[in-house]
Amino acid sequence: MIYVMQYTVSYNSLMDAYKFASIEAHKVLLNAKISGSYHLYTYQKTYSQLSEKDNQTKTPEEKFYQQQAEKEIFNQGRIVYSRQDSWILNSNDARNIHFRL
């Protein structure tokens, strides 16, 4: 028996352990992409609202918020638009893995 997070699982093989880890990693990545999508939307909305204002009428705080929103759009976009699916979920690749013990 191996205790992983809140699950107690009996593994029949090392491949089952890798598949389980892959599924759990996929869940974490999916949750990060979902929350990242929401944050990306809010930062884009903030940035577009601040971009509409003329630079001479912006307060220093608004300029700062616009710069921060631009940075966060880049950071959240890297999370949301990256393809990080777990490769081990592909059954064809999983069948081709052989372990030498």
Kinemage of the C-alpha trace (Angstrom):
@kinemage 1
@onewidth
@group {chain A} dominant
@subgroup {mainchain}
@vectorlist {calphas} color= white
{ca met a 1} P 0.000 0.000 0.000
{ca ile a 2} L 1.222 3.474 -0.893
{ca tyr a 3} L -0.307 6.603 0.614
{ca val a 4} L -0.540 9.419 -1.944
{ca met a 5} L -2.369 12.639 -1.033
{ca gln a 6} L -5.689 11.521 0.394
{ca tyr a 7} L -5.825 8.236 -1.532
{ca thr a 8} L -4.753 4.796 -0.424
{ca val a 9} L -4.053 2.692 -3.481
{ca ser a 10} L -2.675 -0.757 -4.015
{ca tyr a 11} L -0.535 -0.779 -7.176
{ca asn a 12} L -0.314 -3.907 -9.276
{ca ser a 13} L 2.584 -2.634 -11.327
{ca leu a 14} L 4.919 0.269 -11.723
{ca met a 15} L 2.963 1.349 -14.814
{ca asp a 16} L -0.180 1.709 -12.692
{ca ala a 17} L 1.748 3.999 -10.378
{ca tyr a 18} L 2.872 6.172 -13.278
{ca lys a 19} L -0.654 6.270 -14.684
{ca phe a 20} L -2.064 7.287 -11.303
{ca ala a 21} L 0.538 10.043 -10.944
{ca ser a 22} L -0.217 11.205 -14.460
{ca ile a 23} L -3.953 11.400 -13.791
{ca glu a 24} L -3.412 13.389 -10.600
{ca ala a 25} L -0.972 15.754 -12.352
{ca his a 26} L -3.523 16.218 -15.141
{ca lys a 27} L -6.164 17.218 -12.569
{ca val a 28} L -3.828 19.814 -11.054
{ca leu a 29} L -2.961 21.241 -14.485
{ca leu a 30} L -6.613 21.374 -15.474
{ca asn a 31} L -7.510 23.299 -12.318
{ca ala a 32} L -4.628 25.714 -12.941
{ca lys a 33} L -5.857 26.332 -16.479
{ca ile a 34} L -9.424 26.926 -15.320
{ca ser a 35} L -8.436 29.463 -12.670
{ca gly a 36} L -5.858 30.952 -15.044
{ca ser a 37} L -8.566 31.532 -17.655
{ca tyr a 38} L -10.605 33.539 -15.164
{ca his a 39} L -7.580 35.594 -14.092
{ca leu a 40} L -6.553 36.144 -17.704
{ca tyr a 41} L -10.007 37.514 -18.503
{ca thr a 42} L -9.983 39.932 -15.540
{ca tyr a 43} L -6.454 41.177 -16.305
{ca gln a 44} L -7.340 41.695 -19.968
{ca lys a 45} L -10.434 43.652 -18.963
{ca thr a 46} L -8.413 45.838 -16.561
{ca tyr a 47} L -5.701 46.396 -19.160
{ca ser a 48} L -8.172 47.371 -21.887
{ca gln a 49} L -9.972 49.808 -19.568
{ca leu a 50} L -6.690 51.466 -18.613
{ca ser a 51} L -5.477 51.506 -22.224
{ca glu a 52} L -8.465 53.556 -23.284
{ca lys a 53} L -7.374 56.427 -21.063
{ca asp a 54} L -4.878 58.965 -22.339
{ca asn a 55} L -1.377 58.592 -20.853
{ca gln a 56} L -1.294 62.206 -19.702
{ca thr a 57} L -4.496 61.841 -17.686
{ca lys a 58} L -3.478 58.571 -15.998
{ca thr a 59} L -2.459 58.664 -12.364
{ca pro a 60} L 0.780 56.916 -11.344
{ca glu a 61} L -1.329 54.178 -9.747
{ca glu a 62} L -3.181 53.563 -13.003
{ca lys a 63} L 0.086 53.362 -14.917
{ca phe a 64} L 1.384 50.877 -12.359
{ca tyr a 65} L -1.812 48.778 -12.559
{ca gln a 66} L -1.602 48.754 -16.343
{ca gln a 67} L 2.008 47.516 -16.237
{ca gln a 68} L 1.108 44.835 -13.705
{ca ala a 69} L -1.910 43.753 -15.746
{ca glu a 70} L 0.310 43.431 -18.820
{ca lys a 71} L 2.764 41.217 -16.916
{ca glu a 72} L -0.033 39.068 -15.522
{ca ile a 73} L -1.631 38.665 -18.954
{ca phe a 74} L 1.673 37.258 -20.179
{ca asn a 75} L 2.094 34.969 -17.136
{ca gln a 76} L -1.484 33.669 -17.138
{ca gly a 77} L -1.395 33.223 -20.907
{ca arg a 78} L 1.625 30.951 -20.550
{ca ile a 79} L -0.391 28.724 -18.220
{ca val a 80} L -3.673 28.768 -20.103
{ca tyr a 81} L -2.319 28.326 -23.630
{ca ser a 82} L 0.436 25.810 -22.953
{ca arg a 83} L -0.229 22.214 -23.914
{ca gln a 84} L 0.759 20.136 -20.934
{ca asp a 85} L -1.328 17.032 -21.213
{ca ser a 86} L 0.051 14.031 -19.428
{ca trp a 87} L 1.795 11.877 -22.005
{ca ile a 88} L 1.305 8.655 -20.072
{ca leu a 89} L -2.474 8.841 -20.606
{ca asn a 90} L -1.842 7.984 -24.250
{ca ser a 91} L -2.369 4.233 -24.325
{ca asn a 92} L -0.138 3.696 -27.377
{ca asp a 93} L 2.828 5.314 -25.640
{ca ala a 94} L 2.055 3.482 -22.408
{ca arg a 95} L 2.118 0.106 -24.168
{ca asn a 96} L 5.587 0.802 -25.560
{ca ile a 97} L 7.184 1.435 -22.160
{ca his a 98} L 9.216 -1.447 -20.806
{ca phe a 99} L 10.954 -1.487 -17.435
{ca arg a 100} L 14.101 -3.463 -16.780
{ca leu a 101} L 14.257 -4.495 -13.151
